[in-house]
Amino acid sequence: MDQSFFNSNSFVITMVCVSLFIVILYRGVFLHFIQNIIAILVYPLGTRAWYSFKILWFIRPPLVEVESMEQLRLKSPLPLRFTTYDTVVSSMETGDIILFIGKNYNRDYVSAKWSYGSPVTHMGLVARDGNDQLCIFEATAINGVILRPLQDRLETYDSDMIAYRKLRVERTEKMKDNLFAFISETEGRTHDLHTLKGLIEMINSAVDIVIPFTHLELFKNKQSTLERIFCSELIAEAYMRMGLLPDGNMKQYPCSNEYTPPDFSNFTSIKNKENEHIKNLRLGAILEDEIFILKEGSDKLAI
């Protein structure tokens, strides 16, 4: 081969492309990447075509599919702990996290599904309103950003796999005021899934690729406008307003639409900036390990 090739721009570009392909393959998201490209092309055809594509996608991405508590128990890196809603409700406070696990294609789709090996598909934030009613603050594809009674939400969710993470922190009045100001600001806004731009944001949040030997990150969201919001973006921004996460408007920190539900969970193989910030919250705050909330009639499967 001509020696001049190795000194040319073509060689550099070739090496970058090969390195990128290896990184994508190594991170286990090559199939995800192809799926996302097709999804972007299909989305403008309409909601029916979009959902049909998801249903007909026969090459399953390399993720942790969990359809029962028994499967979760077998695949979990942590021992599972259980409680009931009646037992834990009195200790729930504003800022605690609720994680939803399961195959819920239509409602909770699914930045989490494109993340690496995590069964967590959706999340919400516990908030006690002005009447001391326990609510969940969340963003769903159907309802958008909503604050609603927590017990009703847990009872109607079509999976028994709901986990609770207790936030240990001194809750100041300023922290609570900032959170409820944010709730008032965003309640009623639509979910990112309803626009192509929002869909791309979700994809970018889930795929973290750094070109080898550089600090160049691909598929990275650089700003969150909060015009439309997906679930983990909402909670990350809430934590930023509460002072628990670094301000995403500062370039050295991830913006809120870079966070995915698995970043807030211990049931994940993810190691990235977002996950590290969750593990090292500000103000001395700590998120305790997940504990599963059993519905009435649920079986702990002799854990």
C-alpha positions as CSV (number, residue, x, y, z in Angstrom):
1,M,0.0,0.0,0.0
2,D,1.2,3.5,-0.8
3,Q,2.9,4.9,2.3
4,S,1.4,8.3,1.5
5,F,-2.0,6.8,2.5
6,F,-0.9,6.5,6.1
7,N,-0.1,10.2,6.2
8,S,-3.3,11.3,4.6
9,N,-6.6,12.6,6.0
10,S,-8.3,9.5,4.6
11,F,-6.2,7.3,7.0
12,V,-7.2,9.5,10.0
13,I,-10.9,9.3,9.0
14,T,-10.7,5.6,8.5
15,M,-9.1,5.0,11.9
16,V,-11.7,7.2,13.6
17,C,-14.5,5.3,11.9
18,V,-13.0,1.9,12.8
19,S,-12.5,3.1,16.4
20,L,-16.1,4.4,16.6
21,F,-17.4,1.1,15.3
22,I,-15.4,-0.9,17.9
23,V,-16.6,1.4,20.7
24,I,-20.2,1.0,19.7
25,L,-19.9,-2.7,19.4
26,Y,-18.0,-3.0,22.7
27,R,-20.6,-0.9,24.6
28,G,-23.3,-3.3,23.5
29,V,-25.3,-0.7,21.7
30,F,-24.6,-1.5,18.0
31,L,-28.1,-3.0,17.5
32,H,-29.6,-0.1,19.5
33,F,-27.8,2.4,17.2
34,I,-29.2,0.7,14.1
35,Q,-32.7,0.5,15.7
36,N,-32.6,4.2,16.5
37,I,-31.6,5.2,13.0
38,I,-34.6,3.2,11.6
39,A,-36.8,4.7,14.3
40,I,-36.0,8.2,13.3
41,L,-36.9,7.4,9.7
42,V,-40.1,5.7,10.7
43,Y,-41.3,8.2,13.2
44,P,-42.5,10.9,10.7
45,L,-44.9,8.3,9.1
46,G,-47.1,8.6,12.2
47,T,-47.7,7.0,15.6
48,R,-49.2,3.8,14.2
49,A,-46.1,3.2,12.0
50,W,-43.9,4.0,15.0
51,Y,-45.5,1.5,17.3
52,S,-45.7,-1.1,14.5
53,F,-41.9,-0.7,14.0
54,K,-41.3,-1.3,17.8
55,I,-43.5,-4.4,17.8
56,L,-42.0,-5.8,14.6
57,W,-38.4,-5.2,15.6
58,F,-37.3,-8.8,15.8
59,I,-33.7,-8.4,16.7
60,R,-33.9,-7.7,20.4
61,P,-31.4,-5.3,21.8
62,P,-28.9,-6.6,24.4
63,L,-30.7,-5.5,27.5
64,V,-32.1,-7.1,30.6
65,E,-35.7,-8.1,29.8
66,V,-37.6,-8.7,33.0
67,E,-41.2,-9.9,33.0
68,S,-41.5,-11.2,36.6
69,M,-40.1,-10.7,40.0
70,E,-38.5,-14.2,39.8
71,Q,-36.6,-13.2,36.7
72,L,-35.5,-10.0,38.4
73,R,-34.3,-12.0,41.4
74,L,-32.2,-14.2,39.2
75,K,-30.6,-11.4,37.2
76,S,-30.3,-8.8,40.0
77,P,-26.8,-7.8,41.1
78,L,-28.3,-7.0,44.5
79,P,-30.3,-9.0,47.0
80,L,-34.0,-7.9,46.7
81,R,-35.8,-6.3,49.7
82,F,-39.5,-6.0,50.0
83,T,-42.1,-3.9,51.9
84,T,-45.7,-3.0,51.5
85,Y,-47.2,0.4,50.8
86,D,-48.9,0.6,54.2
87,T,-45.6,-0.1,55.9
88,V,-43.5,2.4,54.0
89,V,-46.0,5.2,53.3
90,S,-45.4,7.0,56.7
91,S,-41.7,7.3,56.0
92,M,-42.0,8.6,52.5
93,E,-40.9,12.2,52.0
94,T,-40.6,14.7,49.2
95,G,-37.6,13.9,47.0
96,D,-37.7,10.1,47.4
97,I,-37.5,8.2,44.1
98,I,-40.0,5.6,42.6
99,L,-38.6,3.3,39.9
100,F,-40.8,1.2,37.6
101,I,-39.5,-2.0,36.0
102,G,-41.0,-4.0,33.2
103,K,-41.9,-4.2,29.5
104,N,-44.2,-1.2,29.0
105,Y,-43.7,-0.3,25.3
106,N,-46.5,2.1,24.8
107,R,-46.6,4.2,28.0
108,D,-43.1,4.3,29.5
109,Y,-41.0,4.0,26.3
110,V,-38.0,4.0,26.8
111,S,-34.8,5.8,26.9
112,A,-34.1,3.1,29.5
113,K,-34.5,0.4,26.9
114,W,-31.6,1.8,24.9
115,S,-29.4,1.9,28.0
116,Y,-27.0,-0.9,28.8
117,G,-28.5,-3.9,30.6
118,S,-31.0,-2.2,32.9
119,P,-34.6,-3.3,33.5
120,V,-35.7,0.1,34.8
121,T,-38.1,1.8,32.2
122,H,-39.6,4.7,34.1
123,M,-39.4,6.8,37.2
124,G,-41.1,9.4,39.3
125,L,-40.5,11.7,42.3
126,V,-42.4,11.5,45.6
127,A,-43.8,14.9,46.7
128,R,-46.2,15.8,49.6
129,D,-48.5,18.6,48.4
130,G,-49.9,21.5,50.4
131,N,-52.6,19.2,51.8
132,D,-49.9,16.7,53.0
133,Q,-51.2,14.3,50.3
134,L,-48.5,11.9,49.1
135,C,-48.1,12.4,45.3
136,I,-45.9,11.3,42.5
137,F,-44.4,13.9,40.1
138,E,-43.6,12.3,36.7
139,A,-43.7,12.6,33.0
140,T,-45.4,9.9,30.9
141,A,-46.1,9.6,27.2
142,I,-49.9,9.7,27.7
143,N,-50.3,12.4,30.4
144,G,-47.2,14.5,30.0
145,V,-45.9,16.1,33.2
146,I,-48.3,15.4,36.0
147,L,-48.6,15.5,39.8
148,R,-51.1,12.8,41.1
149,P,-51.8,10.6,44.1
150,L,-49.0,8.1,44.6
151,Q,-51.1,5.3,45.9
152,D,-53.5,5.4,42.8
153,R,-50.5,5.4,40.5
154,L,-48.9,2.3,42.1
155,E,-52.2,0.4,42.2
156,T,-52.9,1.0,38.5
157,Y,-49.4,0.3,37.2
158,D,-49.5,-3.0,35.3
159,S,-46.5,-4.5,36.9
160,D,-45.6,-5.7,40.4
161,M,-42.0,-4.5,40.0
162,I,-42.0,-1.1,41.6
163,A,-39.0,0.0,43.6
164,Y,-38.6,2.8,46.2
165,R,-35.4,4.7,47.0
166,K,-35.3,6.7,50.1
167,L,-33.5,10.1,49.9
168,R,-31.5,10.8,53.0
169,V,-30.9,14.5,53.3
170,E,-31.9,17.5,55.4
171,R,-34.9,19.0,53.6
172,T,-34.8,22.7,54.0
173,E,-37.7,25.0,53.2
174,K,-35.8,26.5,50.3
175,M,-35.3,23.1,48.8
176,K,-39.0,22.3,49.0
177,D,-40.0,25.8,47.7
178,N,-37.7,25.3,44.7
179,L,-39.1,21.9,43.9
180,F,-42.7,23.0,44.1
181,A,-41.9,26.1,42.0
182,F,-40.5,23.7,39.4
183,I,-43.6,21.5,39.6
184,S,-45.8,24.6,39.0
185,E,-43.6,25.6,36.1
186,T,-43.7,22.3,34.3
187,E,-47.0,20.6,35.1
188,G,-49.0,20.0,32.0
189,R,-46.1,20.0,29.6
190,T,-46.0,17.2,27.0
191,H,-43.6,14.3,26.8
192,D,-40.6,14.3,24.5
193,L,-41.9,11.1,22.7
194,H,-44.4,13.2,20.8
195,T,-41.9,15.0,18.6
196,L,-39.0,13.9,16.5
197,K,-36.7,16.4,18.3
198,G,-37.7,15.0,21.6
199,L,-37.2,11.5,20.4
200,I,-33.7,12.3,19.4
201,E,-33.0,13.8,22.8
202,M,-34.1,10.5,24.4
203,I,-31.8,8.6,22.1
204,N,-28.9,10.9,22.9
205,S,-29.5,10.6,26.6
206,A,-29.2,6.8,26.4
207,V,-26.3,6.4,24.1
208,D,-23.0,7.5,25.6
209,I,-20.0,7.1,23.2
210,V,-16.6,8.7,23.6
211,I,-14.2,8.5,20.7
212,P,-11.0,6.7,21.9
213,F,-8.1,8.9,22.9
214,T,-10.2,12.0,22.8
215,H,-12.8,13.7,25.0
216,L,-15.2,14.0,22.1
217,E,-18.6,12.6,23.1
218,L,-21.1,11.6,20.4
219,F,-24.9,11.6,20.8
220,K,-24.7,14.1,23.7
221,N,-27.4,16.5,24.7
222,K,-25.8,19.9,25.4
223,Q,-28.9,21.8,26.6
224,S,-32.3,21.1,28.1
225,T,-35.0,23.5,27.0
226,L,-37.7,21.8,29.1
227,E,-40.3,22.6,26.4
228,R,-41.1,18.9,26.3
229,I,-39.8,16.5,29.0
230,F,-39.2,12.8,29.5
231,C,-39.3,11.1,32.9
232,S,-35.7,11.1,34.0
233,E,-35.0,14.5,32.6
234,L,-37.8,15.8,34.8
235,I,-36.4,14.2,37.9
236,A,-32.8,15.2,37.2
237,E,-33.9,18.8,36.7
238,A,-35.9,18.6,39.9
239,Y,-32.8,17.5,41.8
240,M,-30.9,20.3,40.2
241,R,-33.4,22.8,41.4
242,M,-33.2,21.3,44.9
243,G,-29.4,21.6,44.8
244,L,-28.8,17.8,44.9
245,L,-27.3,17.6,41.4
246,P,-24.8,20.1,39.7
247,D,-26.4,22.7,37.5
248,G,-26.7,21.3,34.0
249,N,-26.4,24.8,32.4
250,M,-22.7,24.7,33.3
251,K,-20.8,23.1,30.5
252,Q,-18.7,20.8,32.7
253,Y,-21.8,19.0,34.1
254,P,-24.4,16.9,32.3
255,C,-27.7,18.7,31.5
256,S,-30.9,17.2,32.8
257,N,-31.8,15.5,29.5
258,E,-28.6,13.4,29.6
259,Y,-30.0,11.4,32.6
260,T,-31.9,8.1,32.0
261,P,-33.9,6.1,34.6
262,P,-31.1,3.5,35.0
263,D,-28.8,6.3,36.1
264,F,-31.0,6.5,39.2
265,S,-30.9,2.8,39.9
266,N,-28.5,0.2,41.3
267,F,-29.9,-2.4,38.9
268,T,-27.6,-1.3,36.1
269,S,-24.2,-1.9,34.6
270,I,-23.9,1.8,33.5
271,K,-20.8,3.7,34.5
272,N,-21.0,7.3,33.3
273,K,-20.9,10.9,34.5
274,E,-24.7,10.9,35.2
275,N,-24.6,7.8,37.3
276,E,-21.6,9.0,39.2
277,H,-23.4,12.3,40.1
278,I,-26.4,10.3,41.4
279,K,-24.0,8.2,43.6
280,N,-22.4,11.4,44.9
281,L,-25.3,13.8,45.4
282,R,-24.6,17.2,46.8
283,L,-25.6,18.5,50.3
284,G,-24.5,15.2,51.8
285,A,-27.6,13.5,50.3
286,I,-27.7,9.7,49.8
287,L,-30.2,7.6,47.9
288,E,-30.7,4.3,49.8
289,D,-30.8,1.0,47.9
290,E,-34.0,-0.1,46.2
291,I,-36.8,-1.7,48.2
292,F,-39.7,-3.2,46.3
293,I,-43.3,-2.2,47.2
294,L,-45.5,-5.3,47.1
295,K,-49.0,-4.9,45.9
296,E,-51.9,-6.6,47.7
297,G,-51.8,-10.3,46.9
298,S,-48.2,-10.2,45.6
299,D,-45.9,-13.1,46.3
300,K,-42.3,-12.5,47.3
301,L,-41.5,-15.8,45.6
302,A,-39.7,-17.1,48.6
303,I,-36.7,-14.8,48.3
